[in-house]
Amino acid sequence: MKNDIHDLGLVLDSRVRLIVIESWEELRVLEAIATLAVKRSQTWYTWNQVEGLQRLGFGTAIDSAEDLGDPEQALDYVRRQREPALFVFCDLHPFMQSPRLVRLLKMIAMDPAEQAPTLLLVSHELPLPAELRRLAARISLSMPSDEQLAAIIREEAARWTERNQGRRVRTDSRTLEQVVRNLRGVTHEEARLLARKLIVDDGAITQEDLPVLNRAKFSLLDMQGVLSFEQDTARFADVGGLAQFKRWLADRQAAFNRPGAAADMPKGVLLAGVQGSGKSLAARAVAGLWGLPLLRLDFAALYNKYIGETEKNLREALTMADAMEPCVLWIDEIEKGLADDGADQGVSRRVLGTLLTWMAERRSRVFLVATANNVMQLPPELIRKGRLDELFFVDLPDARVREDIFRIHLGSRELPVERFDLTALAVASEGFAGAEIEQAVVSAVYSAAARQEEAGQAHVLAALSETSPLSVVMAERIQALRDWARHRAVMAD
């Protein structure tokens, strides 16, 4: 709060007559203004459509026969004042289409008199008309720090203890640190609401509460649209192979979570490779390994027929991702949104520019995981070092990894793994991608059920023999992709 009051004081000292404060915390804004007004012995007034114009603080009471509940009459009243008072108008945004109201705001903003009033507009969102933008100053309240978030959680825990006969809230330091990290980007009151929801049910804050917290935060920030919250994140135990990629992530997990290290914080990776090789599953598993919420950006939903709307959609989605920090942002099949086919009137180039600007300038803890089936279609400026930390190539699994994949998918369907010869299955599935191996297991289960038999080795081998893998169907294209990656990417396994 002290920093907010200080920043507001600096703006007032600059003698800007029109100040815009966008915030969901109206009461906190009014409290900061009141503190500053008292400190400066300055008169201040508030306006809203229900209560009209009301005097607070010090000074002469309002004496007017006008309808000061009407925004235009209230602004005209402010325009005529000759005292350096503060006039705080709440929720003026629905009236900004009125030309007369805009003109009144412009006259207040341009008033050169020494004793002219200062007008502060407070709303959750307040876009100004073009003629007012250069006349106004914008300020925003600071978000709570980690220390403040921890204090809010402790306060809510103390309240719960007081209401429950002295029972203490159960948690551990690791979980508490994760909760604090995942609360970043919300306001003080939103943090208090989310903390209360975590505690009130069972008087405990556990690892099981983290997905619930992330969903609640996503819902609170109203992020539905091109950005979706992925409820289920995979465990790396469910991902066969990718040993080198797993080690790379493990080495950087602590650096990503370390506060005050934004300059050296891991930025993200691109996972390129053969279709069905597990890139999307690996992207999900990054969030699971690091214990972070996973957001998925749908490039197909970005595109809009109106000029400029596609780029606007992307900017809004990236801003939303920043608000959810720390998190993992997953862009699946990124080449489909950035490949320039010459028929989109330059939209893909503008989308690329917007994405590159965000990647270069962001300071938020958003780890980007992009996946691509045809990496050769991607523009070189996206995949160079500095934009992303590393380019990994996910190749077709070797025999050892194919055994692991069979073990995972047989076990997930509660089939006794010991009854299967995994080595023989790995040999029979030479050239198969992970997704193709999974579908062979699924097909074997269906086939056995249709015959009222228990799925076994023979059923899986039969399913494999009936499948033509992509490495055969599109052999030339896949070989060209593997040749391209041999000296340009790091092997994920």
Stockholm file with secondary structure:
# STOCKHOLM 1.0

chainA/1-493         MKNDIHDLGLVLDSRVRLIVIESWEELRVLEAIATLAVKRSQTWYTWNQVEGLQRLGFGTAIDSAEDLGDPEQALDYVRRQREPALFVFCDLHPFMQSPRLVRLLKMIAMDPAEQAPTLLLVSHELPLPAELRRLAARISLSMPSDEQLAAIIREEAARWTERNQGRRVRTDSRTLEQVVRNLRGVTHEEARLLARKLIVDDGAITQEDLPVLNRAKFSLLDMQGVLSFEQDTARFADVGGLAQFKRWLADRQAAFNRPGAAADMPKGVLLAGVQGSGKSLAARAVAGLWGLPLLRLDFAALYNKYIGETEKNLREALTMADAMEPCVLWIDEIEKGLADDGADQGVSRRVLGTLLTWMAERRSRVFLVATANNVMQLPPELIRKGRLDELFFVDLPDARVREDIFRIHLGSRELPVERFDLTALAVASEGFAGAEIEQAVVSAVYSAAARQEEAGQAHVLAALSETSPLSVVMAERIQALRDWARHRAVMAD
#=GR chainA/1-493 SS CHHHHHHHHHHHHTTCSEEEEECSCHHHHHHHHHHHHHHTTCCEEEEETTTEEEEESSSCCCCCCSCTTSHHHHHHHHHTCCSCCEEEEESCGGGTTCHHHHHHHHHHHTCCCTTCCEEEEEESCCCCCHHHHTTEEEECCCCCCHHHHHHHHHHHHHHHHHHTTTCCCBCCHHHHHHHHHHTTTSCHHHHHHHHHHHHHTTSBCCTTHHHHHHHHHHHHTTCCSSEEEESCCCCGGGSCSCHHHHHHHHHHHHHHHCTTCGGGSCCEEEEEESTTSSHHHHHHHHHHHHTCCEEEECHHHHCCSSTTHHHHHHHHHHHHHHHTCSEEEEETTTHHHHCCCSCSTTHHHHHHHHHHHHHHHCCSCEEEEEEESCGGGSCHHHHSBTTBSEEEEECCCCHHHHHHHHHHHHHHTTCCGGGSCHHHHHHHTTTCCHHHHHHHHHHHHHHHHHTTCCCCHHHHHHHHHTCCCHHHHTHHHHHHHHHHHHTTSEECC
#=GC SS_cons         CHHHHHHHHHHHHTTCSEEEEECSCHHHHHHHHHHHHHHTTCCEEEEETTTEEEEESSSCCCCCCSCTTSHHHHHHHHHTCCSCCEEEEESCGGGTTCHHHHHHHHHHHTCCCTTCCEEEEEESCCCCCHHHHTTEEEECCCCCCHHHHHHHHHHHHHHHHHHTTTCCCBCCHHHHHHHHHHTTTSCHHHHHHHHHHHHHTTSBCCTTHHHHHHHHHHHHTTCCSSEEEESCCCCGGGSCSCHHHHHHHHHHHHHHHCTTCGGGSCCEEEEEESTTSSHHHHHHHHHHHHTCCEEEECHHHHCCSSTTHHHHHHHHHHHHHHHTCSEEEEETTTHHHHCCCSCSTTHHHHHHHHHHHHHHHCCSCEEEEEEESCGGGSCHHHHSBTTBSEEEEECCCCHHHHHHHHHHHHHHTTCCGGGSCHHHHHHHTTTCCHHHHHHHHHHHHHHHHHTTCCCCHHHHHHHHHTCCCHHHHTHHHHHHHHHHHHTTSEECC
//
